Amino acid sequence: MSGQKVDVKVVLLGREYSGKTSLVERFVHQRFQAVPYQNTIGAAFGARRLDVSSSSGRGGRSLTLGVWDTAGSERYEAMSRVYYRGARAAVVCYDLTDERSFERARFWTDELRRCEPECRIYLCGTKLDLATEGGGGVGRRVDRHDAQDLADELQARLYETSSKSGENVEALFRAVAEDFADEPAREKSGVDLAAGGASAAGGSKCCVK
Ligand SMILES: Nc1nc2c(ncn2[C@@H]2O[C@H](COP(=O)(O)OP(=O)(O)OP(=O)(O)O)[C@@H](O)[C@H]2O)c(=O)[nH]1
């Protein structure tokens, strides 16, 4: 392992079936695979380099986001905690068509505020295509205002995304990268990005672009 540098460690948290794996797939590989649902076991890792301009206007920078996709099942809750330790950014996902997933998002944001207060939180309502009228889904079950209230309380940014269409996915991760563009790199991924080798964590899979 060469331990090639990851500039920002990002962890995805959220209820099972809330669309975390699909979000990483869309961000890292620009694809949506309509295959039968398979729950994540342990965690998966993906990374992508983004060119962003710094918010201070000090020019552009190329940044690698290393994204840990955790398992949403409560059975793996303890393991998810291992992955958010030291994360500089957390994307807390909830399914716009499932109110229970929004309750679970609150659970994770409470925990992050308590245990990892330095970690920046991004709230992400997923499956926007299914929540949209005529989208073929059950419709929206999480009100945008409720989500915005939570985001305000956390001083977090709120995005509503569709991994199927790609809507807002790039904007979400670009915002994460831009928020860190002025800060020095801190992490070592422990993953050989060049080789795309297996991650350090047992039972995890790795996707790198
Ligand atoms: N239509 C639509 N379906 C989605 C979207 N995102 C995810 N899905 C579907 O929702 C199901 C769950 O998505 P996953 O990405 O596997 O969910 P997860 O949060 O990683 O689940 P766990 O691994 O159990 O934590 C899958 O069948 C996906 O195809 C989306 O944006 N639009």
The ligand as a Gaussian input file, in Angstrom:
#p B3LYP/6-31G(d) Opt

LIG

0 1
 N      -35.338000       5.560000      -7.908000
 C      -34.276000       5.651000      -7.105000
 N      -33.868000       4.578000      -6.396000
 C      -32.778000       4.696000      -5.605000
 C      -32.066000       5.916000      -5.509000
 N      -31.047000       5.720000      -4.654000
 C      -31.118000       4.448000      -4.256000
 N      -32.175000       3.820000      -4.818000
 C      -32.584000       2.435000      -4.613000
 O      -32.848000       2.235000      -3.218000
 C      -32.385000       0.968000      -2.779000
 C      -31.402000       1.135000      -1.630000
 O      -30.273000       1.837000      -2.093000
 P      -28.810000       1.614000      -1.512000
 O      -27.945000       2.631000      -2.153000
 O      -28.390000       0.200000      -1.641000
 O      -29.065000       1.936000       0.033000
 P      -28.030000       1.932000       1.246000
 O      -28.339000       3.120000       2.089000
 O      -26.624000       1.821000       0.759000
 O      -28.446000       0.609000       2.021000
 P      -27.594000      -0.180000       3.155000
 O      -26.377000      -0.730000       2.477000
 O      -28.516000      -1.247000       3.643000
 O      -27.255000       0.794000       4.240000
 C      -31.756000       0.292000      -4.004000
 O      -32.717000      -0.572000      -4.575000
 C      -31.461000       1.458000      -4.949000
 O      -31.491000       1.076000      -6.314000
 C      -32.506000       7.033000      -6.276000
 O      -31.951000       8.138000      -6.258000
 N      -33.623000       6.846000      -7.062000

